[in-house]
């Protein structure tokens, strides 16, 4: 049967070039089958929004620069506006300048004039460091700029400086951002770009996407927007669900034609003890529970506090003394189990737009008191407590006593001593809970994960949020955080019950 070819393919862009570097199938779907992409969740959208906000703030480093305002759907008009600005030597910088060369179109974050004819390119990211995957991003822009006749002196990457401490008022932009010169790395890549573009365009001429099997490229360096589409036919117990599985092991399994955990031979090289335990549980369809868990549970002291924190981490610091992306605790829940079996619930959620940390700490210390084990799930709470102790020295002794003598990690206890086939390789409480406590979950909640909680709090604290919406968000946050600590209680009771 003759292969059908397309007569025309769409223009590439910076984002499509990056997609093609990750996977040619991703690029194909980006161009022709965008409707197959996974829905953009709130967390992903928040990352996009943070990037936009950071880029806008960064423009303050180049005062007097105009913005090319035409959107990405009007690229020809944007290029015309760019050309008018380029010829005016009085303009110090151009934001979102539009160019096209060799059927690749780009919009440059900042094109800063160095003299009457030369420019620097600065690409801004909302990350806190330069990453390897940023170099191709800047390189394709430099390729188009050079091809368009722009005299490019330097290619730079701008990112947030996570050592910058906000002192209030306007940001000190020279301290908030770091600008790194990547000209040498970008120049090194220029000779590769034409062949890379040819390789990307070749499969685009086909009427069908390239036949590429799912693999590590599905999540590195970014989770592919078509992850769900390409991975929907994976077996329930896919080898990709093995925790902390190395690329080397995945390649060995693929070479042996093994895609299902149940097909892994018992002596297969490279498996960790945890991998072997998971394999055995899945094959035998049984739950593994170590006898040593009894000893650990028996060491917990009453009253037992089951504790959970919620935090948000704004890219641009909001409170004096904080840094970009610093975790700000704003809510906690504490279910308290007495020796007699009675259970009570305490909780805190900060109202208002000011810094929530001091009232958070004050009420937390009073509620936890000085007696009883404090159960958390993962080391997240311990890390936040140490950060609070560092930020507020007057609370330091009381906070550190919590971490040093009372905290126990239920996550580590389960990871080391328990496995259920329905964990599917994950020890997240969202996966562990429905397997061990089938009648309790998160699906009935409007806010049902930590990322949603962070976004809800950020919305709740905005002055423009309407009162009814704020009330709904507050109610959802209280229910979600309480569910986390209720889950810890039920897991504790279930694990104890299995040992009787």
N, C-alpha and C positions, 0 to 999 in steps of 0.2 A: 504494500500500500504506500503510495507516494506521500511523503511528509508535507503538510501544508505549511507554507511560510507566510509571514506578515510582510506587506510591502513597506509599511512605515512603523516606526517605533517612537515612543514619546521621548522628549528631551530628558536628559538626566539632570540631576540637581545635587547639591551638597548632600542632602539627606539620602537620596537614592544611591549616590556613590558609596556612602557609609554602609547602607543596606547591602549593596553588592559585595563589599569587602567581607561582610559577615557571612553571606550565603546568597548564591545566585538565584536560588528559588525564592528567597525573601524578596529580592529585587523584582523578580518577575511578578510576584503577587502584588507588590506595592504598585506596579505599573498597570496591571490588568485586572486584578481580582481583589481590590481593596476591601470589598464587602465581606471577604472571608476572615478579616482580621478580628482578633479578640476585642471585645468591648473595652474601651479605655476606662479603667476603674478610677475611683476617686483619688487613690494614692498616686497613680501615674499622672493624672491630670494635675495634681498638686505639684509634682516635680516639674511639669511643663510650666505651670504658672510661676513657680519660684524662679525658674530660669528666665522667664520674661521680665519679672520684677527686678531681678539682679541686673539684667542687661540695661534696663531703663535707668536704674540708679547709677550704673557705671558710666553712662553718658555724661554725668556731671564732672568727670575727669577731663572732659574736652569742651569747656564752655564755648558757646557761640556756634556750635555745629548744628546744621539743619538735619531734619529727618526726611528721608525719602518716604513719603506717606502712602504711596500706592501699595496695595496688598499684593500677595503672591499670585493672585489670579490675573493681575494686570502687569505682567513683567515688561512688556514692551513700553508701556507708559512710564514704568519705574526707571527703565534704562534711559528714556528721554530726559526725565527729571535729573537723573544722575549726571548725564552729560552736560546739562546746563550748569550744574554746581561745580563740576570738575574744572571748568575753564575760568572760574572766578578765584583768583589768588587770595582774596580777602577771607575766604571761607576756610577756617582752621581744620575742620573735620566734617565728614559726612557719615550719617548713621543710616544703616540699611541700604547702602549703595548697591545698585543692581547691574549685573554684567552677564554676558553670555559669550562663550567661545567653544568651538568644536562641539556644538550641540549640548553643552553643559551650562546651566544657568545657576547663579549664586546671588545671595544677598549678604554683604559684608557687615558685620556688627559695627565696626568702626574703621573708617579709612581716614587716618590722621595725616595732615599735610606736614611734611618735613621741610620743604622749601617750595618755590613756585611750581615745581614740576614733579617732585617725588613724594611718595606716601609711605606710611607704615600701616600694616594690616594688624588689627587687634581683634581677636575672637574671644568673647567672654563666656565663661561657663559658671554655673552656680555651684560647682564643686569646690573643695578646699585644697586641691592640689592638681598639678599637671599629671595627666594619665597618658599612657601609651596610645590609647585610642583617639586622643585629641589631635595627634600629629597628622593623620590622614585628613581630618576635618579642616585643618588650616591649610594643608598641602593642596587640596583640590581647589580651594579658593585662590591660593597663590598661582596655581596653574592657569586658572581662568583670567585672573588679573594680568598676569604676564602676557598671556595670549591676546588680551584686549589692549595691549600697549601701555599699561600702567607701569611707571617706573617705581618698582617696589623695593624700598631700602631694607625694611625689616618685617618679619612675620612674627607675631607675638601671641601668646595665650594669657588672658587675664582670668583670675579666679579669686575666690574669697580667701582672706587670710584668717585662719582659725585661731591665731594668737591675738588678734585684735580684740581689745576689751572696750566695749561701748561705755562712754562717759556721760551720755545724755546729750540732748540737743541734736544738731546736725551730725551726720556721720563724718568722720575724718576719712575721706575717700582714698587718700594716699596710703593710709594705714589699713583701711578695710579691704583693699584689693592688692594683689600681687600681680605684676606684669612680668612674664618670663619670655625672653627672646628665644624663639625656636627656629630662627632663620636657617641655621645649619642643617637641622633635621629635615626641615621642609625642602631645602634645596636638594638634599640627598634623594628625596622621594620623587622629584620632578621627572626624572628620566623613566620612572616606572609607570607613571600615570597613563600615557597613551596606550600601552599594552594592557593595562588593567581595564581601561575603558573598552577596548576591543573585546576582551574576555567577557565583560559584563553584557555588552550589547549582543553578542552572538546568540545566546539563548533567548533573547527578547524577540528575535525574528521568528521563533517557532510559535505555532498555535497552541502548544501545550507547555506547561512549566517543566523545568528540568527535573529529572528523577534523582532527587537527593534524599538519602535516608536521614531521619532525625539523629542528632548527635550533640556533641558539646557545643557546636555552633548555635544551637537553639537558645542558649542562655548566656553566651559569652561573645563579645564583651557586654552585650545587652540581652535582656529577654526579648526574643523576637515577637513582634505583634501577631504573628501567625502561629505561635507556639501551639495553641489549642487545635488549630486545623491540622497541622502536620503530625501531632502526637495523639490524635484521637483514637487511632487504631492500635496503640500500644497495649500489651497484655496488662491485666489488672495488677499482676505482680512483676512489673517490668524491672529489669536489672538496673535501670536508671533511677529507681526508687531506693536503692541501697544507700544508706547514709554515708557521707564522707567518701564516696566512691571516686577513685582516681581516674583520670583519663586513660592511663596505662591499663588499668583493670578493665575499663569499658571496652577498650580496643581489643584486649585479649578475648573477652567474652564475645564480641562481635565477630572476631576472626574464627572463633569456634562455632559460630552460628547460634549462639545462646542469647535470647532476648528476654527470657522468663526465668525468674529466680528459681522456680521449681525444676528447671532443667540443668541447674548448675551441679556438676559432680561434687561429691563431698571432699575430694582431694584437689579441687581446682586451685592452682597457685595464685597467690595474691590476696586471698580472702582474709579479712580480719576476723578475730573471734566474734565480734558483733555480727558481721556478715554471715558467719556460719550459723550463729544462733537464729538469725532471721530466716535463713534458708531452711533449717530444720523445722522451725515453727510453721512456716508456710507449707512445706511439703506434708507435714503431719497434721496440719490444721489444728494446732493446739496452742495453748497459752503457756509461756515460760514464766515461772515465778520462782525466784531464788529463795531458799530457806533462810538466808541471812537477812532478808528484809524484815523478818520478825524482830530481830535484834535492834535494827535501826528505828523501827516504829516504836518499840518499847522504850527507847531512850528519850522520846519527846516528853516534855514536862508540861503539866497543866498549870494554868489555863493555856490552851494552845491557840495562838493567834494565826489565822490564815490571811495573809496580807497580799495586796496587789496595788501597784501604782499605775497611773496613767500620766503620760507626758506629751509635750509637743516641743518641736525643735525648729523654730523659724530660721530660715536661711539668713535673714537680716536681723540682728539682735534687737530686741524690743525693750529690755530692761537694763538699767545701769549695772555695770559689772559683769555682763554676760557677753558671750562670743558667738560668732556665726554657728548655727546648728547646735548650740548647746542645749542639752536636754533640760527642760523646765517641768518639774513635777507639778501637777495642778489638782490631782485627785487621788484618793486612796479608799480602799474598802478593807474592812477587818471583820471577819467572822471569828467569834471567840467561842471555843468549845471548852466547857468546864468538865471537871473530872466526873461529875454526876451525870453528864450527858446533855445538859442544857446548852443551847446555842443562842447567842445573841449577835446582833450586827451593829457595827459602828461604821460611819463613813464621813468623808469630807470631799467637797467639791467647791473650788474657789469661785466666788461670784465677783464680777467686776473685771476691769481691764488692766489693773495694776499687777505688780509682781506677786504671784501666788505663794512663793516659797516659804516666807516666814510663818504665815498662819498655817500652812501645810505642816511645817515641822513642829510648831508649838502644840497643835492639837494632836498630832501623831504621837509625840512623846508622852503626852498626858494619857492618851488612850492605851498605849502599849504598856505603860507602867514599868515595873522592874522584874516581873515574874512571868515565867512561861516561855515555851518555845515559840518562835515566829517562823511560820512555814511560808516559803515563797516558791514560785515556779520559774526556774532559771536564776542566773546571777544578776538579773536586771536591777532588782530592788537594792541589792547590796551595793552595786556600783553607784546608783543614784544617792544612796545614803552617804557614801564616802564623799561624793561631790558636794552634797549639802554641808557636810562637816567641814570641808575645805572652804566653802563660801561663807559660812557663818560660824566663826570660831567660838562664839558663846554657847552654841549648841553642840560643839564638837565632842565633848566627853560623853554626853548622853547618847548621841547618834552612834559613835563608835562602839559603845557597849552593846548596842543592838546587833551590830555586824559581828563583833569579835566573840560574843558568848551565847547568842540566842538564835541566830538565823540558821535554818536548815532548808536545803534545796530539794524539793519534791521531784523536780525534773531530773536531777542527777540520780536520785534514788530509783526512779522508774527506769531510766536509761540503763543503769547498771544491773538491775535486778528483775526486769519485767519486759516481756514482749508479747504482743497480740498480733496475729496476722492482719487484722484490720488497721493497725498502725500504718501500714503501707510504707514502712521505712522512716517514718517521721515520729519524733517524740514531742512535737508541739502539743500543747494542751488541747488545741482544736481537733487534733487527730486522736489523741489518747483518750479524751473524755468519752466520745460516742462509742468507742470500742469497749471500754471498761464500765461505763455507766450509760447504757443505751437510752434511758429515759430522760437524759439531760443533755442539752446542747445549746447552740447559739442561734439557730435558724429562726427562732421566734422573735428575735430582737431587731429593732431598727438599726442600732449600732452594734455590730457583732465582731469587730476586731480592733486592734490597737491603732491601726492607721486611720480608720474611720473615727475613732475617738479623738485623735489628735486634730483631725480636720474639723470635727464638730465643735471642739473647744475653741479653735481659732475663729470659727464663725460666730460662736456664742459671745465672744468677748468683743466683737466689732461693734462700735457704736451704732452703725446703720442697721444692724440686725433687729427686726421687729420683735416686740415683746412676746407674741404668741410663738414665733419661731424659736426664740431663745428658751422659752419654757419647754417646748418639745425637745430641743437639744439637751437641755439639762436633765429632763426625765430619762431620755435615752442613755445618757452618760451614766447616770446613777444605776440604771438597770444593768448596763453592761459590766461595769466594774464589780458590782455585787455578784453577778453571775460568775466572774472569774474566781472569786474567793469561795463561792458556794461550790464551784467545781472542785477546788482543792479539798474542801471538806468531804465531798462525796467520793473523791478518789481515795482519800485516807480511809474512809469507812469501808470502801470496797476492798481495798488491799488488806485491811485487817480481817474482813469477813472471809476472804479466800484462805486465810491461814487457820481458821477454826477447825 
